[in-house]
């Protein structure tokens, strides 16, 4: 692949026509010309309060200013550190101290919550007033795309403690070009973005659509999911992207199937495995649209593989094959590849220009997962006779019961075949003789009468006896992070809490 030897912010903003919409939100339309000006103004202002390579925080809901602050920081040769608005004071302090953060953009929604703590830590608070300051043109620093960081993206923490992933300018360009290629994105594409910018999937939607000269529709109201569909109709979106819970909620709690969305040509799904029944429902409801099932990690910038829509029927459940610029291997513990078409299980190992530089200020974890230029994902998989990869589960998400291993996702998929189910999560709970037993946490449609024994009976009819949950608990919602990923550590805490 031929890369641009320049700042990735410049690459992202080059292809959009000046008066074409770049960002749409509510009634507001931000053109490429306006976004470029905001980006440059912010970049110039940052040269007065920071040096090249220094970290600048970003705590904001999705908005045109949030996008401009993100791009402006990168444009200035600084490192953007996007963070969720609900971040705890303790974690924020840790990140500020670890990154030696000098300044942070904080939106009005979160100033009251974070201003005292950031000020106490010596961090300068920046807001939209920075755009009202007249800034003379400033020469921006030269960038080495392969080595210089564009961002530090803190992992979602869905499996434990969040870690800061070091993303270079080259990482973003490589991954974005691959995604644009397989989605066939053009300037006419317009994606509905409900995922936050501090999540690698949300950032990837921004990167790819700007690089293609298209546009991004921002909606922060997913707690009112019908508003998302209203905006999709209003702005004639061509694409919708989400994590499993996005589609589960839209299918079970909204009028998605009845909506008039004639321009919709594709769906993107990543961030975990969407149970097969939900995929089938989407395909039945939107036969003209293509469904791209994708797999990735923050450590790989965003994306590692995708399953071509035309293979969804015969390869349902697969994550497909590696992107054009990514090599994926499935290796056993001794380093040998698993045999195609066998039941052998190995770890997915990735290499390519999208693989990031490791974890910020964490040499031990970097050495554990990044070895010899390769990313060891921690995801266990098998490979079929055609080379398609099927993830069995994360290594840490397997449950050992009676000497046998159970993949939580397999059981969750079967439970989600029940039409009453919105979401399901399986965890292992301690058991005196079996080591662990399966426990199911379920969210069902309102007004539904579903008994625990009905769930157990359904699983027993589809899977081996040791895969049937010992206990079933119905809850109003699954604990999730701001990116919509289920937090199983929280479920384990709930299980251990006294009644």
SVG drawing of the C-alpha trace seen along z (x, -y; Angstrom):
<svg xmlns="http://www.w3.org/2000/svg" viewBox="-47 -37 57 70">
<polyline fill="none" stroke="black" stroke-width="0.4" points="0.0,0.0 1.3,-3.5 1.0,-5.8 1.0,-9.5 4.0,-10.8 2.0,-13.4 -0.1,-14.2 -3.2,-11.9 -5.5,-14.9 -4.5,-16.5 -5.2,-13.2 -8.6,-12.8 -9.8,-16.3 -8.4,-16.4 -11.1,-14.6 -14.3,-16.3 -15.5,-19.1 -15.6,-22.5 -19.3,-22.9 -20.2,-19.2 -21.4,-18.2 -18.8,-16.6 -20.7,-16.4 -24.5,-16.5 -26.2,-16.7 -29.7,-17.8 -30.4,-20.7 -26.7,-21.6 -24.6,-20.9 -20.8,-21.4 -19.2,-21.6 -15.7,-20.4 -14.6,-24.0 -15.9,-24.8 -14.4,-21.7 -11.0,-22.4 -11.1,-26.0 -12.1,-24.7 -9.3,-22.1 -6.7,-24.6 -7.8,-27.2 -7.6,-24.6 -4.2,-23.3 -2.8,-26.9 -4.2,-27.6 -2.6,-24.4 0.9,-25.5 0.6,-28.2 -0.1,-25.8 1.8,-22.6 4.6,-21.1 4.8,-18.5 4.1,-15.0 2.4,-16.1 -1.0,-14.6 -4.2,-16.6 -7.3,-15.2 -10.8,-15.2 -13.9,-14.7 -17.0,-15.4 -20.1,-13.9 -20.0,-13.5 -20.4,-16.9 -18.8,-19.0 -16.6,-20.7 -15.5,-17.3 -14.5,-16.2 -12.6,-19.4 -10.8,-19.2 -9.9,-15.6 -8.6,-16.5 -7.1,-19.8 -5.0,-18.1 -3.6,-15.6 -3.1,-18.4 -0.9,-20.3 1.3,-17.2 0.0,-16.6 -1.5,-13.3 -5.3,-13.3 -6.5,-11.2 -10.3,-10.8 -12.0,-9.7 -15.7,-8.9 -17.6,-11.6 -18.5,-9.3 -14.8,-8.4 -14.2,-8.1 -12.1,-10.7 -9.6,-8.0 -9.1,-6.7 -8.9,-10.2 -6.2,-11.2 -4.2,-8.0 -4.4,-8.8 -3.5,-12.5 -0.5,-11.6 0.5,-8.7 0.3,-10.7 1.6,-14.0 -1.4,-15.7 -1.0,-19.5 -4.5,-20.5 -7.9,-18.9 -10.9,-19.9 -14.0,-19.5 -17.5,-20.1 -20.0,-22.1 -21.9,-18.9 -18.9,-17.6 -17.2,-20.7 -18.9,-20.7 -18.0,-17.1 -14.3,-17.2 -13.1,-20.8 -12.2,-20.6 -10.2,-17.4 -8.4,-18.5 -7.6,-21.9 -6.2,-20.4 -4.0,-18.1 -2.7,-21.2 -4.5,-20.5 -5.6,-23.5 -9.3,-23.3 -10.1,-24.2 -13.5,-24.7 -15.3,-26.1 -14.1,-29.6 -10.8,-28.6 -12.4,-29.1 -13.2,-32.8 -9.5,-33.6 -7.8,-34.9 -4.9,-32.7 -2.3,-33.7 -1.1,-30.9 1.5,-28.8 3.9,-26.3 2.8,-22.9 5.6,-20.4 6.8,-17.7 5.3,-14.3 6.9,-10.8 3.7,-8.9 5.1,-5.5 6.5,-6.5 4.6,-9.6 1.4,-9.0 -1.9,-10.5 -3.9,-9.2 -3.9,-7.1 -7.1,-5.2 -8.0,-3.6 -9.5,-0.2 -13.1,0.3 -12.2,2.2 -15.0,4.8 -12.6,7.5 -10.7,5.7 -8.5,2.6 -8.4,0.1 -5.0,-0.3 -3.9,-3.1 -3.2,-1.9 -0.6,-4.0 -2.0,-4.7 0.2,-6.2 -0.7,-8.3 0.3,-5.3 -2.0,-3.0 -5.0,-5.1 -4.3,-5.6 -3.6,-1.9 -6.8,-0.7 -9.0,-3.3 -7.9,-2.6 -8.6,1.1 -12.1,0.4 -12.9,-2.1 -11.9,0.5 -14.2,3.4 -17.1,1.1 -16.7,-0.7 -17.2,-4.0 -17.7,-7.1 -18.5,-10.8 -22.2,-10.0 -22.0,-7.7 -23.5,-8.9 -23.2,-6.9 -25.3,-7.1 -22.8,-7.2 -24.1,-6.4 -20.8,-5.1 -18.6,-7.6 -15.4,-9.0 -13.3,-7.6 -14.1,-4.1 -12.0,-2.8 -15.0,-1.7 -16.6,-5.2 -13.3,-6.8 -13.0,-4.5 -16.4,-5.6 -15.1,-9.2 -11.8,-8.3 -13.2,-6.3 -16.0,-8.6 -13.9,-11.7 -11.2,-10.1 -13.8,-9.0 -15.2,-12.5 -18.5,-11.3 -20.4,-12.5 -21.1,-11.4 -24.4,-11.9 -24.0,-12.2 -26.7,-11.1 -26.1,-10.9 -29.6,-9.9 -29.5,-6.1 -31.4,-5.9 -34.3,-7.0 -33.5,-4.7 -36.4,-5.9 -34.6,-9.2 -31.8,-7.4 -34.2,-6.1 -35.7,-9.5 -32.3,-11.0 -31.6,-8.1 -34.7,-9.0 -34.2,-12.7 -30.5,-12.6 -31.0,-9.7 -28.2,-7.6 -26.6,-5.0 -25.1,-3.1 -25.6,-2.1 -22.8,-0.9 -23.1,0.6 -22.0,3.2 -24.3,6.2 -26.4,4.3 -27.1,1.6 -28.8,4.0 -30.5,6.0 -32.1,2.9 -33.1,1.6 -34.7,4.9 -36.5,5.5 -37.4,2.0 -38.0,-0.1 -39.9,-0.3 -36.7,0.4 -38.4,2.9 -41.2,0.5 -38.9,-2.5 -38.6,-4.0 -34.8,-3.9 -34.4,-3.6 -30.8,-4.9 -29.6,-2.3 -27.1,-0.1 -25.0,1.5 -24.8,2.4 -21.5,2.7 -21.3,4.7 -18.3,5.2 -17.4,5.0 -18.3,8.6 -20.4,11.4 -24.0,10.6 -26.1,13.7 -27.1,15.3 -30.8,14.9 -30.5,11.1 -28.4,11.2 -31.1,13.2 -33.8,10.8 -31.8,7.8 -31.3,9.6 -35.0,10.5 -36.0,6.9 -33.5,5.2 -32.8,7.6 -31.4,4.8 -28.8,3.8 -25.5,5.6 -24.4,6.8 -20.7,6.5 -19.8,8.6 -16.4,7.4 -13.8,8.3 -11.1,6.1 -9.4,4.7 -8.3,1.3 -4.7,2.7 -5.2,3.1 -6.4,-0.5 -9.9,0.8 -10.4,3.6 -8.7,6.9 -11.1,8.9 -14.5,8.9 -16.9,11.5 -18.1,10.6 -21.9,10.2 -22.2,12.8 -20.8,15.4 -23.1,14.7 -25.3,17.7 -22.7,20.4 -20.2,18.9 -22.5,17.5 -20.7,17.3 -17.3,16.6 -15.3,13.4 -14.1,13.9 -10.5,13.4 -7.9,10.7 -8.1,7.3 -5.9,6.7 -3.1,5.2 -3.5,7.6 -2.1,11.1 -4.1,13.3 -2.8,16.6 -4.4,19.0 -1.6,20.5 -1.4,23.2 0.6,22.8 3.7,24.2 3.5,21.7 2.2,24.1 -0.8,23.0 -4.0,25.0 -5.0,27.4 -7.7,26.0 -10.9,28.0 -10.0,29.6 -11.3,29.0 -7.9,27.6 -8.2,24.3 -5.5,21.6 -5.0,17.9 -5.6,15.3 -2.3,13.5 -2.2,10.5 0.5,8.5 0.4,5.4 0.7,1.7 -2.6,1.3 -1.0,3.0 -0.3,0.3 2.9,-0.3 1.6,1.2 0.4,-0.1 1.3,-3.5 3.7,-3.3 3.1,0.4 6.1,2.4 4.9,5.7 1.5,5.8 3.1,4.6 5.6,7.5 2.8,9.9 0.6,9.1 2.9,7.5 5.8,9.8 8.0,9.8 5.9,7.2 2.7,9.3 -0.4,8.8 -1.5,11.8 -5.2,11.0 -6.1,13.4 -9.0,14.6 -9.3,18.4 -10.5,19.7 -10.6,22.5 -10.2,22.3 -12.5,24.1 -11.4,25.9 -11.8,22.7 -9.6,20.6 -12.5,18.7 -11.9,18.0 -14.5,18.8 -13.9,17.3 -14.7,19.6 -14.4,17.0 -11.9,14.9 -9.4,17.0 -10.5,15.3 -14.2,15.8 -14.1,19.6 -15.8,21.2 -14.3,24.4 -16.9,26.7 -16.3,30.3 -13.0,30.3 -14.7,29.2 -14.5,25.8 -17.6,23.9 -17.5,20.8 -20.0,18.2 -20.9,16.9 -22.1,20.3 -24.6,20.5 -25.6,16.8 -26.3,17.5 -28.7,20.3 -30.5,18.4 -31.0,15.5 -32.9,17.8 -35.9,17.1 -37.8,14.2 -38.5,12.9 -34.8,12.2 -33.2,8.8 -29.8,9.6 -28.0,12.5 -24.7,12.8 -23.2,15.9 -20.6,15.9 -18.9,18.7 -19.7,18.7 -17.7,20.7 -19.0,24.2 -17.8,26.5 -17.4,29.7 -17.5,28.5 -15.1,25.6 -17.5,23.3 -21.1,23.5 -22.8,21.4 -25.1,18.5 -27.2,16.6 -28.2,13.0 -31.1,12.1 -32.9,9.0 -36.4,9.7 -38.9,7.7 -41.3,5.8 -44.6,7.6 -42.9,11.0 -43.6,14.0 -40.5,16.2 -39.5,18.6 -36.0,19.7 -36.9,23.3 -38.0,22.5 -34.6,21.1 -32.8,24.1 -35.1,26.4 -34.4,24.6 -30.6,24.8 -30.8,28.4 -32.5,29.2 -29.7,27.6 -26.5,28.1 -24.8,30.7 -25.9,31.0 -22.8,29.3 -23.6,26.2 -27.0,25.6 -26.9,22.7 -27.2,23.9 -29.0,20.6 -30.9,17.9 -31.5,14.4 -33.7,11.8 -32.5,8.2 -33.6,4.9 -30.4,4.2 -26.9,5.6 -24.1,3.3 -22.3,1.8 -19.5,-0.7 -20.1,-3.9 -19.3,-2.0 -22.2,0.4 -20.1,3.4 -21.3,5.7 -19.1,5.5 -18.9,9.1 -16.6,8.2 -19.5,6.1 -21.8,9.1 -19.4,11.2 -19.5,8.4 -23.3,8.5 -23.2,12.3 -20.9,12.0 -22.8,9.2 -24.9,10.2 -28.6,10.5"/>
</svg>
